[in-house]
Amino acid sequence: MLLWALILSGIITYFCLTDSSNIPAVNFPSIDKIVHFCFHFGFTFSWILFFKKELKGKAPDDYQAYLISFIFSVFFGITIEIMQGVFTATRAADVTDILANTIGATIGIFTAIVLKKQIDKI
């Protein structure tokens, strides 16, 4: 689970910091926000899987994995936005991207809660 979460985190970091002129233009309203939502949904869900496995038997309940994953996702998203504004020439920090990230993380948490029984079998 750790390897998957790290690979996904690396992919997200790459696509968020790569020169935007290297990414094909898609003429679809709000595609950027949808991508941010999907990235953080997957990011949060994959880290939940890791933390649930890692904290199994060490934490009083599973909800610590949800909380840690959510906080990690939000701070990761904010850090990426800051890095876009500071270290890239073709990207800019955007508060609405942070909102899309946070919504994706929130839905990732709710999805993991709904799928708790299936996740616990992993």
Residue pairs with C-beta under 8 A, 6 or more apart in sequence:
1 46
1 49
1 50
1 53
1 54
1 122
2 50
2 54
4 46
4 49
4 50
5 43
5 46
5 47
5 49
5 50
8 42
8 43
8 46
9 43
9 76
12 39
12 42
12 43
12 76
12 80
13 80
15 23
15 39
16 39
16 80
16 83
16 84
16 91
17 80
17 83
17 84
17 87
17 88
17 91
19 88
19 89
19 90
20 88
20 90
20 91
21 90
28 34
32 97
32 100
33 96
33 97
33 100
34 100
36 77
36 97
36 100
36 101
36 104
37 100
37 101
37 103
37 104
37 107
38 104
39 101
39 104
40 73
40 77
40 100
40 101
40 102
40 103
40 104
40 105
40 108
41 104
41 105
41 107
41 108
41 111
42 108
43 73
43 76
43 104
43 105
43 108
44 69
44 70
44 72
44 73
44 104
44 105
44 108
44 109
44 112
45 69
45 108
45 111
45 112
47 68
47 69
47 72
47 73
48 65
48 66
48 69
48 108
48 109
48 112
48 119
49 112
49 119
49 122
51 64
51 65
51 68
51 69
52 62
52 65
52 119
52 120
53 122
54 65
55 62
55 64
55 65
59 65
62 116
62 120
66 109
66 112
66 113
69 105
69 108
69 109
70 105
70 106
70 108
70 109
73 101
73 102
73 104
73 105
73 108
74 98
74 101
74 102
74 105
77 97
77 98
77 101
77 102
77 105
78 98
81 93
81 94
81 95
81 97
81 98
82 93
84 91
84 92
84 93
84 94
85 91
85 92
85 93
112 119
